């Protein structure tokens, strides 16, 4: 099943976008929001865009989406192991 979303031509003219590049941007932003919300995987997003996962992550990152999303426990663990590194670096400055 395909879903079509119609935008008025005035929007394309105002943005100075051609239909294909606008379609791709809308798709990237839609998939980016779904990925950030945990509704789709990187693999599914890549499949919809017709690219590999790493290209999907790059496109998301280039468009302001956070690609890495650590659970709080994992982030706290990382901070615990490496969080004081800046103190050591500052001591050498």
mmCIF file as gemmi writes it, N, C-alpha and C atoms, coordinates in Angstrom:
data_model
loop_
_atom_site.group_PDB
_atom_site.id
_atom_site.type_symbol
_atom_site.label_atom_id
_atom_site.label_alt_id
_atom_site.label_comp_id
_atom_site.label_asym_id
_atom_site.label_entity_id
_atom_site.label_seq_id
_atom_site.pdbx_PDB_ins_code
_atom_site.Cartn_x
_atom_site.Cartn_y
_atom_site.Cartn_z
_atom_site.occupancy
_atom_site.B_iso_or_equiv
_atom_site.pdbx_formal_charge
_atom_site.auth_seq_id
_atom_site.auth_asym_id
_atom_site.pdbx_PDB_model_num
ATOM 1 N N . UNK Axp A 1 ? 0.832 -1.173 0 1 0 ? 1 A 1
ATOM 2 C CA . UNK Axp A 1 ? 0 0 0 1 0 ? 1 A 1
ATOM 3 C C . UNK Axp A 1 ? 0.883 1.245 0 1 0 ? 1 A 1
ATOM 4 N N . UNK Axp A 2 ? 0.602 2.176 -0.855 1 0 ? 2 A 1
ATOM 5 C CA . UNK Axp A 2 ? 1.294 3.456 -0.902 1 0 ? 2 A 1
ATOM 6 C C . UNK Axp A 2 ? 0.351 4.543 -0.42 1 0 ? 2 A 1
ATOM 7 N N . UNK Axp A 3 ? 0.904 5.529 0.231 1 0 ? 3 A 1
ATOM 8 C CA . UNK Axp A 3 ? 0.128 6.666 0.712 1 0 ? 3 A 1
ATOM 9 C C . UNK Axp A 3 ? 0.627 7.908 -0.001 1 0 ? 3 A 1
ATOM 10 N N . UNK Axp A 4 ? -0.276 8.709 -0.499 1 0 ? 4 A 1
ATOM 11 C CA . UNK Axp A 4 ? 0.098 9.949 -1.17 1 0 ? 4 A 1
ATOM 12 C C . UNK Axp A 4 ? -0.312 11.127 -0.3 1 0 ? 4 A 1
ATOM 13 N N . UNK Axp A 5 ? 0.593 12.085 -0.191 1 0 ? 5 A 1
ATOM 14 C CA . UNK Axp A 5 ? 0.31 13.329 0.5 1 0 ? 5 A 1
ATOM 15 C C . UNK Axp A 5 ? 0.443 14.433 -0.534 1 0 ? 5 A 1
ATOM 16 N N . UNK Axp A 6 ? -0.575 15.241 -0.649 1 0 ? 6 A 1
ATOM 17 C CA . UNK Axp A 6 ? -0.567 16.312 -1.645 1 0 ? 6 A 1
ATOM 18 C C . UNK Axp A 6 ? -0.215 17.643 -0.991 1 0 ? 6 A 1
ATOM 19 N N . UNK Axp A 7 ? 0.697 18.363 -1.618 1 0 ? 7 A 1
ATOM 20 C CA . UNK Axp A 7 ? 1.068 19.698 -1.187 1 0 ? 7 A 1
ATOM 21 C C . UNK Axp A 7 ? 0.713 20.661 -2.311 1 0 ? 7 A 1
ATOM 22 N N . UNK Axp A 8 ? 0.275 21.849 -1.965 1 0 ? 8 A 1
ATOM 23 C CA . UNK Axp A 8 ? -0.051 22.809 -3.024 1 0 ? 8 A 1
ATOM 24 C C . UNK Axp A 8 ? 1.215 23.237 -3.773 1 0 ? 8 A 1
ATOM 25 N N . UNK Axp A 9 ? 1.063 23.485 -5.043 1 0 ? 9 A 1
ATOM 26 C CA . UNK Axp A 9 ? 2.191 23.901 -5.873 1 0 ? 9 A 1
ATOM 27 C C . UNK Axp A 9 ? 2.823 25.186 -5.354 1 0 ? 9 A 1
ATOM 28 N N . UNK Axp A 10 ? 2.017 26.04 -4.724 1 0 ? 10 A 1
ATOM 29 C CA . UNK Axp A 10 ? 2.537 27.29 -4.163 1 0 ? 10 A 1
ATOM 30 C C . UNK Axp A 10 ? 3.645 27.035 -3.139 1 0 ? 10 A 1
ATOM 31 N N . UNK Axp A 11 ? 3.529 25.94 -2.415 1 0 ? 11 A 1
ATOM 32 C CA . UNK Axp A 11 ? 4.55 25.596 -1.429 1 0 ? 11 A 1
ATOM 33 C C . UNK Axp A 11 ? 5.883 25.316 -2.109 1 0 ? 11 A 1
ATOM 34 N N . UNK Axp A 12 ? 5.845 24.537 -3.181 1 0 ? 12 A 1
ATOM 35 C CA . UNK Axp A 12 ? 7.075 24.251 -3.923 1 0 ? 12 A 1
ATOM 36 C C . UNK Axp A 12 ? 7.671 25.523 -4.508 1 0 ? 12 A 1
ATOM 37 N N . UNK Axp A 13 ? 6.821 26.393 -5.02 1 0 ? 13 A 1
ATOM 38 C CA . UNK Axp A 13 ? 7.304 27.652 -5.575 1 0 ? 13 A 1
ATOM 39 C C . UNK Axp A 13 ? 7.914 28.532 -4.489 1 0 ? 13 A 1
ATOM 40 N N . UNK Axp A 14 ? 7.255 28.612 -3.354 1 0 ? 14 A 1
ATOM 41 C CA . UNK Axp A 14 ? 7.755 29.439 -2.254 1 0 ? 14 A 1
ATOM 42 C C . UNK Axp A 14 ? 9.091 28.923 -1.729 1 0 ? 14 A 1
ATOM 43 N N . UNK Axp A 15 ? 9.258 27.614 -1.704 1 0 ? 15 A 1
ATOM 44 C CA . UNK Axp A 15 ? 10.499 27.007 -1.212 1 0 ? 15 A 1
ATOM 45 C C . UNK Axp A 15 ? 11.561 26.866 -2.293 1 0 ? 15 A 1
ATOM 46 N N . UNK Axp A 16 ? 11.154 27.144 -3.535 1 0 ? 16 A 1
ATOM 47 C CA . UNK Axp A 16 ? 12.046 26.966 -4.696 1 0 ? 16 A 1
ATOM 48 C C . UNK Axp A 16 ? 12.618 25.549 -4.738 1 0 ? 16 A 1
ATOM 49 N N . UNK Axp A 17 ? 11.702 24.611 -4.604 1 0 ? 17 A 1
ATOM 50 C CA . UNK Axp A 17 ? 12.049 23.184 -4.615 1 0 ? 17 A 1
ATOM 51 C C . UNK Axp A 17 ? 11.426 22.509 -5.822 1 0 ? 17 A 1
ATOM 52 N N . UNK Axp A 18 ? 12.157 21.545 -6.366 1 0 ? 18 A 1
ATOM 53 C CA . UNK Axp A 18 ? 11.53 20.727 -7.385 1 0 ? 18 A 1
ATOM 54 C C . UNK Axp A 18 ? 10.796 19.588 -6.671 1 0 ? 18 A 1
ATOM 55 N N . UNK Axp A 19 ? 9.765 19.033 -7.292 1 0 ? 19 A 1
ATOM 56 C CA . UNK Axp A 19 ? 8.933 18.029 -6.609 1 0 ? 19 A 1
ATOM 57 C C . UNK Axp A 19 ? 9.717 16.838 -6.054 1 0 ? 19 A 1
ATOM 58 N N . UNK Axp A 20 ? 10.693 16.334 -6.779 1 0 ? 20 A 1
ATOM 59 C CA . UNK Axp A 20 ? 11.415 15.139 -6.327 1 0 ? 20 A 1
ATOM 60 C C . UNK Axp A 20 ? 12.284 15.42 -5.102 1 0 ? 20 A 1
ATOM 61 N N . UNK Axp A 21 ? 13.022 16.532 -5.089 1 0 ? 21 A 1
ATOM 62 C CA . UNK Axp A 21 ? 13.854 16.831 -3.913 1 0 ? 21 A 1
ATOM 63 C C . UNK Axp A 21 ? 12.979 17.15 -2.701 1 0 ? 21 A 1
ATOM 64 N N . UNK Axp A 22 ? 11.841 17.813 -2.933 1 0 ? 22 A 1
ATOM 65 C CA . UNK Axp A 22 ? 10.914 18.09 -1.837 1 0 ? 22 A 1
ATOM 66 C C . UNK Axp A 22 ? 10.339 16.791 -1.286 1 0 ? 22 A 1
ATOM 67 N N . UNK Axp A 23 ? 9.968 15.866 -2.163 1 0 ? 23 A 1
ATOM 68 C CA . UNK Axp A 23 ? 9.432 14.57 -1.737 1 0 ? 23 A 1
ATOM 69 C C . UNK Axp A 23 ? 10.44 13.833 -0.862 1 0 ? 23 A 1
ATOM 70 N N . UNK Axp A 24 ? 11.713 13.859 -1.267 1 0 ? 24 A 1
ATOM 71 C CA . UNK Axp A 24 ? 12.744 13.164 -0.5 1 0 ? 24 A 1
ATOM 72 C C . UNK Axp A 24 ? 12.948 13.826 0.865 1 0 ? 24 A 1
ATOM 73 N N . UNK Axp A 25 ? 12.939 15.159 0.907 1 0 ? 25 A 1
ATOM 74 C CA . UNK Axp A 25 ? 13.103 15.855 2.19 1 0 ? 25 A 1
ATOM 75 C C . UNK Axp A 25 ? 11.945 15.546 3.137 1 0 ? 25 A 1
ATOM 76 N N . UNK Axp A 26 ? 10.726 15.561 2.611 1 0 ? 26 A 1
ATOM 77 C CA . UNK Axp A 26 ? 9.561 15.249 3.441 1 0 ? 26 A 1
ATOM 78 C C . UNK Axp A 26 ? 9.672 13.82 3.963 1 0 ? 26 A 1
ATOM 79 N N . UNK Axp A 27 ? 10.108 12.909 3.128 1 0 ? 27 A 1
ATOM 80 C CA . UNK Axp A 27 ? 10.269 11.514 3.532 1 0 ? 27 A 1
ATOM 81 C C . UNK Axp A 27 ? 11.34 11.378 4.614 1 0 ? 27 A 1
ATOM 82 N N . UNK Axp A 28 ? 12.464 12.056 4.445 1 0 ? 28 A 1
ATOM 83 C CA . UNK Axp A 28 ? 13.539 11.998 5.447 1 0 ? 28 A 1
ATOM 84 C C . UNK Axp A 28 ? 13.051 12.547 6.783 1 0 ? 28 A 1
ATOM 85 N N . UNK Axp A 29 ? 12.359 13.692 6.755 1 0 ? 29 A 1
ATOM 86 C CA . UNK Axp A 29 ? 11.872 14.27 8.01 1 0 ? 29 A 1
ATOM 87 C C . UNK Axp A 29 ? 10.799 13.389 8.66 1 0 ? 29 A 1
ATOM 88 N N . UNK Axp A 30 ? 9.94 12.787 7.876 1 0 ? 30 A 1
ATOM 89 C CA . UNK Axp A 30 ? 8.919 11.894 8.427 1 0 ? 30 A 1
ATOM 90 C C . UNK Axp A 30 ? 9.567 10.66 9.045 1 0 ? 30 A 1
ATOM 91 N N . UNK Axp A 31 ? 10.475 10.042 8.304 1 0 ? 31 A 1
ATOM 92 C CA . UNK Axp A 31 ? 11.164 8.857 8.827 1 0 ? 31 A 1
ATOM 93 C C . UNK Axp A 31 ? 12.024 9.213 10.032 1 0 ? 31 A 1
ATOM 94 N N . UNK Axp A 32 ? 12.638 10.39 10.016 1 0 ? 32 A 1
ATOM 95 C CA . UNK Axp A 32 ? 13.454 10.832 11.145 1 0 ? 32 A 1
ATOM 96 C C . UNK Axp A 32 ? 12.642 10.954 12.421 1 0 ? 32 A 1
ATOM 97 N N . UNK Axp A 33 ? 11.458 11.547 12.327 1 0 ? 33 A 1
ATOM 98 C CA . UNK Axp A 33 ? 10.599 11.671 13.507 1 0 ? 33 A 1
ATOM 99 C C . UNK Axp A 33 ? 10.133 10.299 13.997 1 0 ? 33 A 1
ATOM 100 N N . UNK Axp A 34 ? 9.787 9.412 13.054 1 0 ? 34 A 1
ATOM 101 C CA . UNK Axp A 34 ? 9.371 8.063 13.439 1 0 ? 34 A 1
ATOM 102 C C . UNK Axp A 34 ? 10.52 7.302 14.094 1 0 ? 34 A 1
ATOM 103 N N . UNK Axp A 35 ? 11.735 7.472 13.567 1 0 ? 35 A 1
ATOM 104 C CA . UNK Axp A 35 ? 12.907 6.804 14.136 1 0 ? 35 A 1
ATOM 105 C C . UNK Axp A 35 ? 13.196 7.347 15.543 1 0 ? 35 A 1
ATOM 106 N N . UNK Axp A 36 ? 13.175 8.674 15.696 1 0 ? 36 A 1
ATOM 107 C CA . UNK Axp A 36 ? 13.426 9.275 17.011 1 0 ? 36 A 1
ATOM 108 C C . UNK Axp A 36 ? 12.407 8.818 18.051 1 0 ? 36 A 1
ATOM 109 N N . UNK Axp A 37 ? 11.17 8.647 17.625 1 0 ? 37 A 1
ATOM 110 C CA . UNK Axp A 37 ? 10.104 8.222 18.54 1 0 ? 37 A 1
ATOM 111 C C . UNK Axp A 37 ? 10.149 6.723 18.82 1 0 ? 37 A 1
ATOM 112 N N . UNK Axp A 38 ? 11.059 6.004 18.159 1 0 ? 38 A 1
ATOM 113 C CA . UNK Axp A 38 ? 11.165 4.565 18.366 1 0 ? 38 A 1
ATOM 114 C C . UNK Axp A 38 ? 10.098 3.761 17.657 1 0 ? 38 A 1
ATOM 115 N N . UNK Axp A 39 ? 9.45 4.376 16.678 1 0 ? 39 A 1
ATOM 116 C CA . UNK Axp A 39 ? 8.362 3.696 15.965 1 0 ? 39 A 1
ATOM 117 C C . UNK Axp A 39 ? 8.868 2.826 14.821 1 0 ? 39 A 1
ATOM 118 N N . UNK Axp A 40 ? 10.054 3.165 14.267 1 0 ? 40 A 1
ATOM 119 C CA . UNK Axp A 40 ? 10.648 2.352 13.198 1 0 ? 40 A 1
ATOM 120 C C . UNK Axp A 40 ? 12.121 2.122 13.511 1 0 ? 40 A 1
ATOM 121 N N . UNK Axp A 41 ? 12.681 1.099 12.904 1 0 ? 41 A 1
ATOM 122 C CA . UNK Axp A 41 ? 14.11 0.806 13.058 1 0 ? 41 A 1
ATOM 123 C C . UNK Axp A 41 ? 14.896 1.524 11.968 1 0 ? 41 A 1
ATOM 124 N N . UNK Axp A 42 ? 16.198 1.596 12.161 1 0 ? 42 A 1
ATOM 125 C CA . UNK Axp A 42 ? 17.067 2.157 11.13 1 0 ? 42 A 1
ATOM 126 C C . UNK Axp A 42 ? 17.016 1.334 9.856 1 0 ? 42 A 1
ATOM 127 N N . UNK Axp A 43 ? 16.87 0.029 10.01 1 0 ? 43 A 1
ATOM 128 C CA . UNK Axp A 43 ? 16.782 -0.839 8.844 1 0 ? 43 A 1
ATOM 129 C C . UNK Axp A 43 ? 15.54 -0.573 8.01 1 0 ? 43 A 1
ATOM 130 N N . UNK Axp A 44 ? 14.409 -0.372 8.678 1 0 ? 44 A 1
ATOM 131 C CA . UNK Axp A 44 ? 13.175 -0.084 7.938 1 0 ? 44 A 1
ATOM 132 C C . UNK Axp A 44 ? 13.259 1.292 7.284 1 0 ? 44 A 1
ATOM 133 N N . UNK Axp A 45 ? 13.787 2.277 7.999 1 0 ? 45 A 1
ATOM 134 C CA . UNK Axp A 45 ? 13.945 3.607 7.42 1 0 ? 45 A 1
ATOM 135 C C . UNK Axp A 45 ? 14.81 3.575 6.18 1 0 ? 45 A 1
ATOM 136 N N . UNK Axp A 46 ? 15.901 2.815 6.244 1 0 ? 46 A 1
ATOM 137 C CA . UNK Axp A 46 ? 16.792 2.674 5.096 1 0 ? 46 A 1
ATOM 138 C C . UNK Axp A 46 ? 16.087 1.995 3.932 1 0 ? 46 A 1
ATOM 139 N N . UNK Axp A 47 ? 15.322 0.976 4.237 1 0 ? 47 A 1
ATOM 140 C CA . UNK Axp A 47 ? 14.597 0.253 3.181 1 0 ? 47 A 1
ATOM 141 C C . UNK Axp A 47 ? 13.611 1.179 2.471 1 0 ? 47 A 1
ATOM 142 N N . UNK Axp A 48 ? 12.879 1.98 3.234 1 0 ? 48 A 1
ATOM 143 C CA . UNK Axp A 48 ? 11.902 2.898 2.639 1 0 ? 48 A 1
ATOM 144 C C . UNK Axp A 48 ? 12.605 3.919 1.744 1 0 ? 48 A 1
ATOM 145 N N . UNK Axp A 49 ? 13.775 4.408 2.188 1 0 ? 49 A 1
ATOM 146 C CA . UNK Axp A 49 ? 14.529 5.388 1.393 1 0 ? 49 A 1
ATOM 147 C C . UNK Axp A 49 ? 15.315 4.752 0.25 1 0 ? 49 A 1
ATOM 148 N N . UNK Axp A 50 ? 15.493 3.447 0.313 1 0 ? 50 A 1
ATOM 149 C CA . UNK Axp A 50 ? 16.251 2.77 -0.74 1 0 ? 50 A 1
ATOM 150 C C . UNK Axp A 50 ? 17.755 2.938 -0.597 1 0 ? 50 A 1
ATOM 151 N N . UNK Axp A 51 ? 18.229 2.938 0.654 1 0 ? 51 A 1
ATOM 152 C CA . UNK Axp A 51 ? 19.673 3.071 0.911 1 0 ? 51 A 1
ATOM 153 C C . UNK Axp A 51 ? 20.051 2.088 2.017 1 0 ? 51 A 1
ATOM 154 N N . UNK Axp A 52 ? 21.339 2.044 2.366 1 0 ? 52 A 1
ATOM 155 C CA . UNK Axp A 52 ? 21.734 1.182 3.479 1 0 ? 52 A 1
ATOM 156 C C . UNK Axp A 52 ? 21.543 1.929 4.8 1 0 ? 52 A 1
ATOM 157 N N . UNK Axp A 53 ? 21.672 1.208 5.907 1 0 ? 53 A 1
ATOM 158 C CA . UNK Axp A 53 ? 21.444 1.801 7.224 1 0 ? 53 A 1
ATOM 159 C C . UNK Axp A 53 ? 22.376 2.965 7.511 1 0 ? 53 A 1
ATOM 160 N N . UNK Axp A 54 ? 23.642 2.833 7.119 1 0 ? 54 A 1
ATOM 161 C CA . UNK Axp A 54 ? 24.61 3.892 7.423 1 0 ? 54 A 1
ATOM 162 C C . UNK Axp A 54 ? 24.275 5.163 6.659 1 0 ? 54 A 1
ATOM 163 N N . UNK Axp A 55 ? 23.806 5.042 5.424 1 0 ? 55 A 1
ATOM 164 C CA . UNK Axp A 55 ? 23.371 6.219 4.655 1 0 ? 55 A 1
ATOM 165 C C . UNK Axp A 55 ? 22.131 6.834 5.307 1 0 ? 55 A 1
ATOM 166 N N . UNK Axp A 56 ? 21.223 5.994 5.789 1 0 ? 56 A 1
ATOM 167 C CA . UNK Axp A 56 ? 20.038 6.482 6.493 1 0 ? 56 A 1
ATOM 168 C C . UNK Axp A 56 ? 20.448 7.285 7.727 1 0 ? 56 A 1
ATOM 169 N N . UNK Axp A 57 ? 21.373 6.74 8.524 1 0 ? 57 A 1
ATOM 170 C CA . UNK Axp A 57 ? 21.841 7.451 9.714 1 0 ? 57 A 1
ATOM 171 C C . UNK Axp A 57 ? 22.521 8.763 9.337 1 0 ? 57 A 1
ATOM 172 N N . UNK Axp A 58 ? 23.292 8.757 8.257 1 0 ? 58 A 1
ATOM 173 C CA . UNK Axp A 58 ? 23.964 9.979 7.819 1 0 ? 58 A 1
ATOM 174 C C . UNK Axp A 58 ? 22.935 11.035 7.42 1 0 ? 58 A 1
ATOM 175 N N . UNK Axp A 59 ? 21.912 10.616 6.665 1 0 ? 59 A 1
ATOM 176 C CA . UNK Axp A 59 ? 20.867 11.556 6.246 1 0 ? 59 A 1
ATOM 177 C C . UNK Axp A 59 ? 20.127 12.136 7.451 1 0 ? 59 A 1
ATOM 178 N N . UNK Axp A 60 ? 19.842 11.289 8.433 1 0 ? 60 A 1
ATOM 179 C CA . UNK Axp A 60 ? 19.184 11.789 9.639 1 0 ? 60 A 1
ATOM 180 C C . UNK Axp A 60 ? 20.07 12.794 10.356 1 0 ? 60 A 1
ATOM 181 N N . UNK Axp A 61 ? 21.326 12.436 10.528 1 0 ? 61 A 1
ATOM 182 C CA . UNK Axp A 61 ? 22.266 13.323 11.21 1 0 ? 61 A 1
ATOM 183 C C . UNK Axp A 61 ? 22.421 14.645 10.472 1 0 ? 61 A 1
ATOM 184 N N . UNK Axp A 62 ? 22.54 14.581 9.147 1 0 ? 62 A 1
ATOM 185 C CA . UNK Axp A 62 ? 22.673 15.798 8.336 1 0 ? 62 A 1
ATOM 186 C C . UNK Axp A 62 ? 21.457 16.705 8.45 1 0 ? 62 A 1
ATOM 187 N N . UNK Axp A 63 ? 20.31 16.135 8.823 1 0 ? 63 A 1
ATOM 188 C CA . UNK Axp A 63 ? 19.08 16.905 8.924 1 0 ? 63 A 1
ATOM 189 C C . UNK Axp A 63 ? 18.659 17.17 10.367 1 0 ? 63 A 1
ATOM 190 N N . UNK Axp A 64 ? 19.617 17.047 11.285 1 0 ? 64 A 1
ATOM 191 C CA . UNK Axp A 64 ? 19.387 17.46 12.67 1 0 ? 64 A 1
ATOM 192 C C . UNK Axp A 64 ? 18.765 16.444 13.597 1 0 ? 64 A 1
ATOM 193 N N . UNK Axp A 65 ? 18.67 15.197 13.173 1 0 ? 65 A 1
ATOM 194 C CA . UNK Axp A 65 ? 18.103 14.169 14.031 1 0 ? 65 A 1
ATOM 195 C C . UNK Axp A 65 ? 19.207 13.477 14.813 1 0 ? 65 A 1
ATOM 196 N N . UNK Axp A 66 ? 18.882 13.091 16.035 1 0 ? 66 A 1
ATOM 197 C CA . UNK Axp A 66 ? 19.819 12.352 16.864 1 0 ? 66 A 1
ATOM 198 C C . UNK Axp A 66 ? 19.777 10.884 16.451 1 0 ? 66 A 1
ATOM 199 N N . UNK Axp A 67 ? 20.927 10.357 16.106 1 0 ? 67 A 1
ATOM 200 C CA . UNK Axp A 67 ? 20.98 8.974 15.643 1 0 ? 67 A 1
ATOM 201 C C . UNK Axp A 67 ? 21.236 8.024 16.803 1 0 ? 67 A 1
ATOM 202 N N . UNK Axp A 68 ? 22.048 8.43 17.76 1 0 ? 68 A 1
ATOM 203 C CA . UNK Axp A 68 ? 22.345 7.587 18.911 1 0 ? 68 A 1
ATOM 204 C C . UNK Axp A 68 ? 21.386 7.923 20.035 1 0 ? 68 A 1
ATOM 205 N N . UNK Axp A 69 ? 20.768 6.913 20.592 1 0 ? 69 A 1
ATOM 206 C CA . UNK Axp A 69 ? 19.82 7.114 21.678 1 0 ? 69 A 1
ATOM 207 C C . UNK Axp A 69 ? 20.059 6.036 22.721 1 0 ? 69 A 1
ATOM 208 N N . UNK Axp A 70 ? 20.907 6.361 23.699 1 0 ? 70 A 1
ATOM 209 C CA . UNK Axp A 70 ? 21.222 5.403 24.747 1 0 ? 70 A 1
ATOM 210 C C . UNK Axp A 70 ? 20.137 5.41 25.82 1 0 ? 70 A 1
ATOM 211 N N . UNK Axp A 71 ? 19.781 4.242 26.345 1 0 ? 71 A 1
ATOM 212 C CA . UNK Axp A 71 ? 18.902 4.207 27.514 1 0 ? 71 A 1
ATOM 213 C C . UNK Axp A 71 ? 19.618 4.89 28.691 1 0 ? 71 A 1
ATOM 214 N N . UNK Axp A 72 ? 18.87 5.438 29.64 1 0 ? 72 A 1
ATOM 215 C CA . UNK Axp A 72 ? 19.456 6.158 30.77 1 0 ? 72 A 1
ATOM 216 C C . UNK Axp A 72 ? 20.483 5.334 31.526 1 0 ? 72 A 1
ATOM 217 N N . UNK Axp A 73 ? 20.19 4.046 31.751 1 0 ? 73 A 1
ATOM 218 C CA . UNK Axp A 73 ? 21.13 3.198 32.5 1 0 ? 73 A 1
ATOM 219 C C . UNK Axp A 73 ? 22.463 3.08 31.771 1 0 ? 73 A 1
ATOM 220 N N . UNK Axp A 74 ? 22.386 2.904 30.459 1 0 ? 74 A 1
ATOM 221 C CA . UNK Axp A 74 ? 23.602 2.77 29.668 1 0 ? 74 A 1
ATOM 222 C C . UNK Axp A 74 ? 24.382 4.083 29.638 1 0 ? 74 A 1
ATOM 223 N N . UNK Axp A 75 ? 23.682 5.208 29.544 1 0 ? 75 A 1
ATOM 224 C CA . UNK Axp A 75 ? 24.334 6.509 29.536 1 0 ? 75 A 1
ATOM 225 C C . UNK Axp A 75 ? 25.028 6.754 30.874 1 0 ? 75 A 1
ATOM 226 N N . UNK Axp A 76 ? 24.363 6.407 31.974 1 0 ? 76 A 1
ATOM 227 C CA . UNK Axp A 76 ? 24.969 6.579 33.298 1 0 ? 76 A 1
ATOM 228 C C . UNK Axp A 76 ? 26.193 5.691 33.449 1 0 ? 76 A 1
ATOM 229 N N . UNK Axp A 77 ? 26.125 4.488 32.899 1 0 ? 77 A 1
ATOM 230 C CA . UNK Axp A 77 ? 27.275 3.583 32.94 1 0 ? 77 A 1
ATOM 231 C C . UNK Axp A 77 ? 28.446 4.195 32.172 1 0 ? 77 A 1
ATOM 232 N N . UNK Axp A 78 ? 28.174 4.741 30.976 1 0 ? 78 A 1
ATOM 233 C CA . UNK Axp A 78 ? 29.225 5.383 30.171 1 0 ? 78 A 1
ATOM 234 C C . UNK Axp A 78 ? 29.816 6.578 30.914 1 0 ? 78 A 1
ATOM 235 N N . UNK Axp A 79 ? 28.978 7.376 31.543 1 0 ? 79 A 1
ATOM 236 C CA . UNK Axp A 79 ? 29.456 8.532 32.306 1 0 ? 79 A 1
ATOM 237 C C . UNK Axp A 79 ? 30.336 8.074 33.457 1 0 ? 79 A 1
ATOM 238 N N . UNK Axp A 80 ? 29.922 6.988 34.106 1 0 ? 80 A 1
ATOM 239 C CA . UNK Axp A 80 ? 30.687 6.471 35.236 1 0 ? 80 A 1
ATOM 240 C C . UNK Axp A 80 ? 32.077 6.027 34.833 1 0 ? 80 A 1
ATOM 241 N N . UNK Axp A 81 ? 32.19 5.404 33.675 1 0 ? 81 A 1
ATOM 242 C CA . UNK Axp A 81 ? 33.493 4.915 33.216 1 0 ? 81 A 1
ATOM 243 C C . UNK Axp A 81 ? 34.349 6.009 32.613 1 0 ? 81 A 1
ATOM 244 N N . UNK Axp A 82 ? 33.728 6.921 31.871 1 0 ? 82 A 1
ATOM 245 C CA . UNK Axp A 82 ? 34.499 7.87 31.087 1 0 ? 82 A 1
ATOM 246 C C . UNK Axp A 82 ? 34.161 9.32 31.401 1 0 ? 82 A 1
ATOM 247 N N . UNK Axp A 83 ? 33.216 9.536 32.297 1 0 ? 83 A 1
ATOM 248 C CA . UNK Axp A 83 ? 32.716 10.879 32.548 1 0 ? 83 A 1
ATOM 249 C C . UNK Axp A 83 ? 33.731 11.832 33.147 1 0 ? 83 A 1
ATOM 250 N N . UNK Axp A 84 ? 34.768 11.328 33.814 1 0 ? 84 A 1
ATOM 251 C CA . UNK Axp A 84 ? 35.755 12.204 34.438 1 0 ? 84 A 1
ATOM 252 C C . UNK Axp A 84 ? 36.952 12.48 33.536 1 0 ? 84 A 1
ATOM 253 N N . UNK Axp A 85 ? 36.894 12.047 32.303 1 0 ? 85 A 1
ATOM 254 C CA . UNK Axp A 85 ? 38.024 12.245 31.375 1 0 ? 85 A 1
ATOM 255 C C . UNK Axp A 85 ? 38.385 13.681 31.177 1 0 ? 85 A 1
ATOM 256 N N . UNK Axp A 86 ? 37.38 14.571 31.193 1 0 ? 86 A 1
ATOM 257 C CA . UNK Axp A 86 ? 37.665 15.984 30.97 1 0 ? 86 A 1
ATOM 258 C C . UNK Axp A 86 ? 38.548 16.557 32.081 1 0 ? 86 A 1
ATOM 259 N N . UNK Axp A 87 ? 38.481 16.001 33.318 1 0 ? 87 A 1
ATOM 260 C CA . UNK Axp A 87 ? 39.324 16.477 34.414 1 0 ? 87 A 1
ATOM 261 C C . UNK Axp A 87 ? 40.782 16.216 34.105 1 0 ? 87 A 1
ATOM 262 N N . UNK Axp A 88 ? 41.065 15.043 33.537 1 0 ? 88 A 1
ATOM 263 C CA . UNK Axp A 88 ? 42.442 14.698 33.231 1 0 ? 88 A 1
ATOM 264 C C . UNK Axp A 88 ? 42.971 15.552 32.082 1 0 ? 88 A 1
ATOM 265 N N . UNK Axp A 89 ? 42.143 15.795 31.115 1 0 ? 89 A 1
ATOM 266 C CA . UNK Axp A 89 ? 42.547 16.633 29.985 1 0 ? 89 A 1
ATOM 267 C C . UNK Axp A 89 ? 42.819 18.051 30.465 1 0 ? 89 A 1
ATOM 268 N N . UNK Axp A 90 ? 41.948 18.592 31.327 1 0 ? 90 A 1
ATOM 269 C CA . UNK Axp A 90 ? 42.136 19.949 31.84 1 0 ? 90 A 1
ATOM 270 C C . UNK Axp A 90 ? 43.413 20.075 32.66 1 0 ? 90 A 1
ATOM 271 N N . UNK Axp A 91 ? 43.843 19.006 33.313 1 0 ? 91 A 1
ATOM 272 C CA . UNK Axp A 91 ? 45.082 19.05 34.092 1 0 ? 91 A 1
ATOM 273 C C . UNK Axp A 91 ? 46.305 19.22 33.204 1 0 ? 91 A 1
ATOM 274 N N . UNK Axp A 92 ? 46.232 18.778 31.957 1 0 ? 92 A 1
ATOM 275 C CA . UNK Axp A 92 ? 47.352 18.902 31.036 1 0 ? 92 A 1
ATOM 276 C C . UNK Axp A 92 ? 47.384 20.244 30.326 1 0 ? 92 A 1
ATOM 277 N N . UNK Axp A 93 ? 46.276 20.961 30.336 1 0 ? 93 A 1
ATOM 278 C CA . UNK Axp A 93 ? 46.187 22.23 29.594 1 0 ? 93 A 1
ATOM 279 C C . UNK Axp A 93 ? 46.963 23.338 30.258 1 0 ? 93 A 1
